Amino acid sequence: LENELAPIVVIATNRGITKIRGTNYKSPHGIPIDLLDRLLIIQTKPYSEEELRLIVDIRCEEEDVEMTDDAKELLTKIGSETSLRYAMQLITSSYLIAKRRKAAEVDIEDVGKSYSLFVDVKRSTQFLIEYQDQYMFNEIKGLEAQPMES
């Protein structure tokens, strides 16, 4: 790692001061101290509402999607509450819904319809937890396995 032609290594972690794997020593992020001394640590933070809106604007422009300001605000809110990736995926599906109704631009109703058709990770997880007893291979602890009927 100290060679001139060494690759750039990106390490992402959310571990605090914890045990270094394979040892009994503790260090920040669970990374050995001699390696930690050679790293440049960059603190990250979640995007602000303004930054999310700018990203939505840029993505709409890149995908040639005309969208109302209200629809962009809704996507910004969805991006802050779920994930930016999910909000970006809704742009294309909302555009296709608007195109199907022969609209010139994507409106808030198109984004809402797209949101109702495609679920994010949190809603998908909630759905699975809610209906877990109806699935064949239920691995959540504390639940009795249902015998299969023939």
N, C-alpha and C positions, 0 to 999 in steps of 0.2 A: 504493500500500500504506500510505501514511501518512495517508490521508484518514480522517475519522471514520466514514464509511460503507463503508470498505474491507472486502472479504470476508476471512474467515479462510482462510488458505492452509496446508495441511498438506503437508509435504515429508518423505518417508521415504527414508532412504538408509543404506547400509552402506559407502559409499566412505570411504576414509581421506583423507590429504592427497594430492590428485591434481590433474591438469591441468584447468583450467577449459576447457570445450569452446569451440573457436573462438579460443583464445588460446594463448600459450606460458607463461602464469602458472599457478602451483600454489597451491591453497588447501585448507583443510579441507572435505571432502565434495565438492570440485569446484564449490563455490558462490562466486560473486564476493564479495569481502570487504565491499563496501558493502552488499550484500543480507544477508550473514551477520551484520553488526552490528545489523540490524533484527529478527533472528529470536529467538524464545524456544526454546531447545534443551531438549528433554525426553528424558532417557535412558530407554530401555526395557530390560526384562529378561524372560527367560522366566518363565512361571508356576511356582510351587513345587508340590509334590505336594498340599499342603493346599489351595491355591487351585484346582487342577484338580479336586479332590474336591468342593469347594464348588460349582464351576461345574456339575459332573455332577449334584449333588443338586438344584440350582436348575432345571436343564434337565429333569430327570425330573419334578419337581413341575409345571413349566409345561406339560409334555406329558401330564400325568396318567398317568404310567407308574410302576407299583409295581415296585420292583427290590430284590433282596436286597443286603445290604452287600457280599458277595463279588463280585457282578456289578458293583457300583459301583467296587470296588477294581480289578477287571480293566479297566474302562473308563478309570479314572484312569491305570493303567499304560500302556494303549494310547495314551491322549492324550499322555502324556509321551514315549513312544517314537516315535510317528508324528506326528499333529497333533491339535489340539483339535477342529478341524472334522470330521475323520474319526471321532473318538470320539463326537461329537454325532450324526452320521449313523447310527452303529450303535445308538443308543438306539431309534429308530423301527423299524429293521429287526429288532432283537432283540425288541421288543414284539410285532411281527407274528408272529414265530416262536413266541413264548410263547403268544400268543392262539390260534394254529393248534392247539397241543397242549392248549388249554383250561386253561392255568395261570393262577393268580391273580396271580402276579408273575413278572417276568423273572429268570431264574436264570443262573448262570455258563455253563451249557451253551448257553443261548440266545445269549448274547454270543459264545461260541466259534463257534457255527454261523454267526452273522452275520459274524464276522471271517473265517471260511473262505470265505464266499460273495462278499464284497465286499472288494476289495483297496485298499490305500492307495497313495499315489504311489510310495513307495520300492519296494514289492513289484511294482507294475505296471512300473516302470522296469527292475527286475531281470529281470522276465519278458521284456520287449521286447529287452533286451540279450542274454539267453540264447538267444532264438529269432529274432534279427534276420535271419539268413541265410535264413529261410523266408518273409520278407515280400517283396512285389513291389518296393517302393521302399525299398531299404536305403541310407541316406545316411551311415552311420558310416564315417569315413575309415579307410583301411588294409585294407578288405575288397574282394575282387574281386567285380565284378558277375557274377552267374550268367546265362548266356544263356537266353533263354526257349525252351522247346520248343514246336513246333507240332503 
